[in-house]
């Protein structure tokens, strides 16, 4: 009986101490509170930042696509530009395009109808994917041409995609293409090569391209 009375006497005291400590703490900041300047929560900002990083690099116009007037190219323009810049078919190899396309179609299906994003039919998906595969990045295969800069090229360029065949562009075109890839690396937060490695890579690509049979524009 005595112990029961003691407990009843102590409990209110403990409750009072806990309430006092709680009231002395500063009010907790909500983890996902909206920013006063943007009205976006931290989760919103993280999602937007992730989406921007994952978007294809800008710059490709519909007329730059292979056979731009074909139904295949027009379908790519119709569906792919609803959410982001028009991707170039050479952004991925034929090995990678199926998984990339599937990921895009799933995202389109999951978007709320209020956004009005059209989803391609199964037949249109087949046409789009076939077009991307036919014009995909031509990879180098298992053996790269020998030359100074080959190892640097293999290490640096494989960070983002399958290694392209060095002969897929002409020696005159490679500086422009390589400059565009450097901008993409900066945009994707990929560590760029140093000045020496960059020069070696470009020289390797131009040397390998000059040895290819015939000319390609």
N, C-alpha and C positions, 0 to 999 in steps of 0.2 A: 504494500500500500504506500509505504513511504517513498519507494523508488518511483512509483507511478506519479506521485505528486511532484517529485523532483523533475521528472521529464516534462510534465505539464508546465512547470515554471520556467524551464530552460528553453523550450521550443520558441515561445514568443520573443525571447531575447535574441536567439539566433536569427529569426526571421527579420527582426528590426535591424540587426547588423548587416545582413545581406542586402536589405532595401537601401540602407544608407550608402553602402559601397556602390550599388548599382546607380543610385542617383548622382553620385560624385563623378561618374565616368562621363566623358563627352559622348554625345549621341553618335551611334555608329553610322558610317556612310554606306549607303546601299552599294552592294558590289556592282550592280548593273544600272546605276543611276544615270539618267540622261545628262549629257553635257549641256551647260547653259548656252554655249555658243552655237552648237550644231543641232541640238535636240536629239542626237544619236546616243544610244547607250554604248558602252565599251564593246559589248558583243556585236552590235551593229557595225562599229568601226573596224573591228577585227575581221568580220566577214567581208566588208567592202575592200579592205586592204588585201585580203587573200584573193578576192575575185580579180582585183586589178593586176596583181602579180601573175595570175594564171591566164590572163587574156592574151590572145595572139598579138604580136607586134603590129602597130598600124602601118599603113603605107601602100598596101596592095589595092589597086583599083580593079573593077570588074574587067576592064579591057586588058589587064595584064595576065589574066588567066589563060591557060592553053585553050585554043579553040573557043574563044569567049562567046561566040554566038550560038554555040551548040546548046541543046536542051540540058545536057549534063551540067555545063558551066552555069547556065541560068538557074538551075535548081540550087547549086551551091550558093550563089548570090542571094537567092530568095530566102533560104532558110538560115544560112550561117550569119548573115549580117543583121539578123533580128536582135542579137544580143552583144555582138562584138565586131571588131574589124574583120574584114574579109581575109581568111587565112590562105596562104599559098600552099598548093599541094606538096611542095618540096619541104614543108615544115617538118614532115615526118617521113619515115621510110615505109615501104609497103608492109613491113612486119608490124609497125606500130599503129598504122592508120585504123585498123579494125577496132582496137581497144579505145582509141581516142574518139572515134565516131560513136561508138556505143555509149561512152561516158557523156558525150554531148546530147545524145537522144534521150538518155535517162533524165538529164537535167531539164530538158525541154518538157518532158512529160510531167515532171514534178512541180514545175512552175505554176503558180495560181492562174486560173483562167482569166482573171481580171487583167492580167498583163497583155493578153491578146497574142501570145506567141504561138505561131502555127507549127504543128508537128508534122514532119514528112510521113507519108504512108510507107508501108513496107516496100512497095515497088520503087518509090522515090528514094528510099534509103539505099536500096541495092544500086540504083543508078548513081547516086552521089558517091558511095563508097567505091564503086568500080572506076569512076572518074578520078578519084583521089589516088587509088592504087596505080592506075595507068600513068599518072603524072607525078608519082611520089619521088622522094629523094632517092637518087641512085647511089646505093651504098658501095663501099670500096671492095667488099668481099674479104676474104681471109688474108690476102697478101697485099700490102701497100707497096708502091714503087719505092725503091731505095733512094736515099738522098738525105742531106742535112736538113733537119727540121721535122723529119718523119715522126720521131718519138714525141716531140712537143705537140705536133698536130694530133697524134693519136690520143694523147692524154687530155689536152685542152678541149678538143671538139667533141669528144665522147661524153663530156659531162652533161650535155643537153640532148643529144640525139645520136642516131647511128652515124658512123663516119661516112661522109660523102666520098664518092670517087673523085680524086683530085682532077680527073679529066672531064668532069661534068660541066665545067666552065672553061672558057678560054683564058689564056694568060692575061689578056687585056681586061677581062671581066672580073678576075679574082680580087683585085684591090677593092672594088665597089662592094662585092659580095662579102668580103672579109670585114670591111668597115661596118656593114649592116649587122653582121654577126656580133661584132664587138659591142655595138649599141644594144643588141638584144641581151647580151650577157650582163651589161650594166643594169638594164631594166629588170632582169630576173635575179639580180643580186648574186650573180655567179662570179667568183674571183677571176679577173682577167689575167692573161699572161703578162709578164714584164715586157719591156720594150725590146730586149734582145730576142726573147722567145717569139714575140709577135712578128718580128722581122724575119726570123728563121722560118716560121710557119708560112708566111706569105710567099717567101722565096721558094720554099718547097712546093707549094701549090702551083705557082706560076711555072716552075721548071717541069713539074710532072705534066701540067696541062700542055706545055709546048711540045711534048713528045707524043701526044695522042694523034691518031690518024685522022685526017680531015679537019674541018672547021665546024664549030657549032656556035650559033649566035647567042 
